[in-house]
Amino acid sequence: MSNGSNLDFKGRVAIVTGAGGGLGRQHALALATRGAKVVVNDLGGARDGSGGSVSAAQAVVDEIKAAGGEAIANGASVTDFEAVQAMVKEAVDAWGRVDILVNNAGILRDKSFAKMDLADFRLVVDVHLMGAVNCTKAVWALMNEQKYGRIVMTTSSSGLYGNFGQSNYGAAKLALVGLMQTLSIEGAKNDIRVNCLAPTAATRMTEDLFPKEMLEAFRPEAVVPAMLVLAAQDAPNRTILCAGAGTFEAAHITLTQGAWLGIEADTPEQLAARLSEVTDREGEAVPQSGAAQGANEVAKGMANAKRG
Ligand SMILES: NC(=O)c1ccc[n+]([C@@H]2O[C@H](COP(=O)([O-])OP(=O)(O)OC[C@H]3O[C@@H](n4cnc5c(N)ncnc54)[C@H](O)[C@@H]3O)[C@@H](O)[C@H]2O)c1
């Protein structure tokens, strides 16, 4: 497998979901330009997830082929596990492996929580969270056998930090960070690296949010470098990379130093009195796992018990 330069994808096989337009299309084009064979998946529906046609994916495949690349169009909905499995089989039958999965497909059903229908909540969770779970599950055994895999989950600032009217979308997007946290641990022994991308770009998903003068700065191409770095052979593992308008940042789920208060009758009062100390960000860290955080709490408790 030729990978002279880290961001050379020659010989790699990639699946990009939701690649008929917007960010996914740019991801697929960039991977193909850099040598990857790409499955361009897209349901081809409207922004709210209604309808569907493979023509959006086919147009991107035509573009890749016209530029001398290799690509296959696939119209599966990421919510349909059997169709997703068939998509993975199609890639393996054609090219023998799947190295990269970019979980990018998504929809919006925005409304304030008070007005939101639970059906719209479930659908958004189904497409973003279960869609990524389905695609990841369909490549997971293969990537473990290959002892190689790069998976990018597309999260969002709406999940990381919240946005009015996006409780369904934000919950689904932060769930992908949770999925990444565990899969990056489980995949490490077989060189499967799992990361999150939090993009900001002017696409049909955000067309009503960006003022006209910002459209150029927020073109989807500006997000692509972050995807390429997360999909590369030298990718990090367990990183949340934010990208938009040429700016790149990392988001972390940190833990403060906190304070040991014991388990006493007046601990609630102690906690209320010392809340600013517990939440103080000086010296905060990112635990290596959930278990590491638990171990840290036990260690503090034991150290303080000894002292007492
Ligand atoms: N544009 C932004 O600023 C922004 C910000 C944060 C996160 N995101 C995320 O980036 C990803 C791409 O969004 P975009 O802005 O390019 O929007 P987009 O609407 O242009 O692209 C989403 C694509 O996913 C496809 N899709 C929807 N449901 C599908 C399904 N069930 N199966 C297969 N394909 C399906 C759509 O047909 C569409 O082509 C999404 O996950 C989105 O949530 C975008």
The ligand as an SDF file (V2000), in Angstrom:
LIG
                    3D

 44 48  0  0  0  0  0  0  0  0999 V2000
  -22.7850   22.7210    7.7610 N   0  0  0  0  0  0  0  0  0  0  0  0
  -22.4260   22.9090    9.0240 C   0  0  0  0  0  0  0  0  0  0  0  0
  -22.1050   24.0240    9.4730 O   0  0  0  0  0  0  0  0  0  0  0  0
  -22.3920   21.7530    9.9520 C   0  0  0  0  0  0  0  0  0  0  0  0
  -22.1100   22.0000   11.2990 C   0  0  0  0  0  0  0  0  0  0  0  0
  -22.0010   20.9420   12.1760 C   0  0  0  0  0  0  0  0  0  0  0  0
  -22.1950   19.6600   11.7060 C   0  0  0  0  0  0  0  0  0  0  0  0
  -22.5210   19.4340   10.4080 N   0  0  0  0  0  0  0  0  0  0  0  0
  -22.7080   18.0580    9.9920 C   0  0  0  0  0  0  0  0  0  0  0  0
  -21.9830   17.8030    8.8060 O   0  0  0  0  0  0  0  0  0  0  0  0
  -22.6350   16.7690    8.0760 C   0  0  0  0  0  0  0  0  0  0  0  0
  -22.8520   17.2210    6.6530 C   0  0  0  0  0  0  0  0  0  0  0  0
  -23.7800   18.2900    6.6430 O   0  0  0  0  0  0  0  0  0  0  0  0
  -23.8820   19.3960    5.4810 P   0  0  0  0  0  0  0  0  0  0  0  0
  -23.8090   20.7050    6.1560 O   0  0  0  0  0  0  0  0  0  0  0  0
  -22.9620   19.0690    4.3840 O   0  0  0  0  0  0  0  0  0  0  0  0
  -25.4240   19.2200    5.0530 O   0  0  0  0  0  0  0  0  0  0  0  0
  -26.1000   18.5930    3.7500 P   0  0  0  0  0  0  0  0  0  0  0  0
  -27.5580   18.5710    4.0080 O   0  0  0  0  0  0  0  0  0  0  0  0
  -25.6020   19.3030    2.5340 O   0  0  0  0  0  0  0  0  0  0  0  0
  -25.4950   17.1240    3.6980 O   0  0  0  0  0  0  0  0  0  0  0  0
  -26.0360   16.0190    4.3710 C   0  0  0  0  0  0  0  0  0  0  0  0
  -26.1600   14.9050    3.3670 C   0  0  0  0  0  0  0  0  0  0  0  0
  -26.5840   13.7220    4.0540 O   0  0  0  0  0  0  0  0  0  0  0  0
  -27.5160   13.0500    3.2340 C   0  0  0  0  0  0  0  0  0  0  0  0
  -28.3740   12.2090    4.0510 N   0  0  0  0  0  0  0  0  0  0  0  0
  -29.3590   12.6040    4.8990 C   0  0  0  0  0  0  0  0  0  0  0  0
  -29.9430   11.5380    5.4630 N   0  0  0  0  0  0  0  0  0  0  0  0
  -29.3110   10.4380    4.9670 C   0  0  0  0  0  0  0  0  0  0  0  0
  -29.4700    9.0500    5.1880 C   0  0  0  0  0  0  0  0  0  0  0  0
  -30.4010    8.5800    6.0220 N   0  0  0  0  0  0  0  0  0  0  0  0
  -28.6380    8.2050    4.5210 N   0  0  0  0  0  0  0  0  0  0  0  0
  -27.6950    8.6640    3.6700 C   0  0  0  0  0  0  0  0  0  0  0  0
  -27.5230    9.9850    3.4140 N   0  0  0  0  0  0  0  0  0  0  0  0
  -28.3160   10.8550    4.0590 C   0  0  0  0  0  0  0  0  0  0  0  0
  -28.2900   14.1620    2.5510 C   0  0  0  0  0  0  0  0  0  0  0  0
  -28.9310   13.6990    1.3670 O   0  0  0  0  0  0  0  0  0  0  0  0
  -27.2080   15.2090    2.2950 C   0  0  0  0  0  0  0  0  0  0  0  0
  -26.6200   15.0780    1.0010 O   0  0  0  0  0  0  0  0  0  0  0  0
  -23.9240   16.4650    8.8470 C   0  0  0  0  0  0  0  0  0  0  0  0
  -23.7060   15.3540    9.6900 O   0  0  0  0  0  0  0  0  0  0  0  0
  -24.1340   17.7050    9.6570 C   0  0  0  0  0  0  0  0  0  0  0  0
  -24.9190   17.4560   10.7990 O   0  0  0  0  0  0  0  0  0  0  0  0
  -22.6240   20.4500    9.5140 C   0  0  0  0  0  0  0  0  0  0  0  0
  1  2  1  0
  2  3  2  0
  2  4  1  0
  4  5  1  0
  4 44  2  0
  5  6  2  0
  6  7  1  0
  7  8  2  0
  8  9  1  0
  8 44  1  0
  9 10  1  0
  9 42  1  0
 10 11  1  0
 11 12  1  0
 11 40  1  0
 12 13  1  0
 13 14  1  0
 14 15  2  0
 14 16  1  0
 14 17  1  0
 17 18  1  0
 18 19  2  0
 18 20  1  0
 18 21  1  0
 21 22  1  0
 22 23  1  0
 23 24  1  0
 23 38  1  0
 24 25  1  0
 25 26  1  0
 25 36  1  0
 26 27  1  0
 26 35  1  0
 27 28  2  0
 28 29  1  0
 29 30  1  0
 29 35  2  0
 30 31  1  0
 30 32  2  0
 32 33  1  0
 33 34  2  0
 34 35  1  0
 36 37  1  0
 36 38  1  0
 38 39  1  0
 40 41  1  0
 40 42  1  0
 42 43  1  0
M  CHG  2   8   1  16  -1
M  END
$$$$
